Amino acid sequence: MLFLVVTLLLLGVALGTVVHAPLSFTVVAGAVIAVWLGVFALRERHGRRHGTSAH
């Protein structure tokens, strides 16, 4: 439960920061995060398909 409270608090701080950041910076940061998550998902899928573990 404490983890949820801390997560929501950090989310509120992050969203508050995004509101004050320029739109171009927000779009670029969002694109970087999306690419990073896409690469992570592809690596996970590739690892599971070949039976190797990243741990």
C-alpha positions as CSV (number, residue, x, y, z in Angstrom):
1,M,0.0,0.0,0.0
2,L,2.9,2.4,0.8
3,F,4.3,1.6,-2.6
4,L,1.1,2.7,-4.3
5,V,1.0,6.0,-2.3
6,V,4.6,6.8,-3.2
7,T,4.0,5.9,-6.9
8,L,1.0,8.2,-7.1
9,L,2.9,10.9,-5.4
10,L,5.8,10.6,-7.9
11,L,3.3,10.5,-10.8
12,G,1.8,13.8,-9.5
13,V,5.2,15.4,-9.4
14,A,6.1,14.2,-12.9
15,L,2.8,15.4,-14.4
16,G,3.2,18.7,-12.7
17,T,6.7,19.0,-14.2
18,V,5.3,18.1,-17.7
19,V,2.8,20.9,-17.4
20,H,5.6,23.5,-16.9
21,A,7.9,22.0,-19.6
22,P,7.8,23.3,-23.2
23,L,5.6,21.2,-25.5
24,S,8.6,20.3,-27.8
25,F,10.6,19.0,-24.8
26,T,7.6,16.9,-23.7
27,V,7.1,15.4,-27.1
28,V,10.8,14.6,-27.5
29,A,10.9,13.0,-24.0
30,G,7.8,11.0,-24.7
31,A,9.2,9.7,-28.0
32,V,12.5,8.7,-26.3
33,I,10.6,6.8,-23.6
34,A,8.4,5.1,-26.2
35,V,11.5,4.0,-28.2
36,W,13.2,2.8,-25.1
37,L,10.1,0.7,-24.1
38,G,9.8,-0.6,-27.6
39,V,13.4,-1.8,-27.6
40,F,12.9,-3.4,-24.2
41,A,9.8,-5.2,-25.3
42,L,11.5,-6.5,-28.4
43,R,14.5,-7.7,-26.4
44,E,12.2,-9.5,-23.9
45,R,10.2,-11.1,-26.7
46,H,13.4,-12.2,-28.4
47,G,14.8,-13.6,-25.2
48,R,11.7,-15.6,-24.3
49,R,11.4,-17.0,-27.8
50,H,14.9,-18.4,-27.7
51,G,14.7,-19.6,-24.1
52,T,17.3,-17.4,-22.7
53,S,16.9,-15.4,-19.6
54,A,18.2,-11.8,-19.1
55,H,18.5,-12.4,-15.3
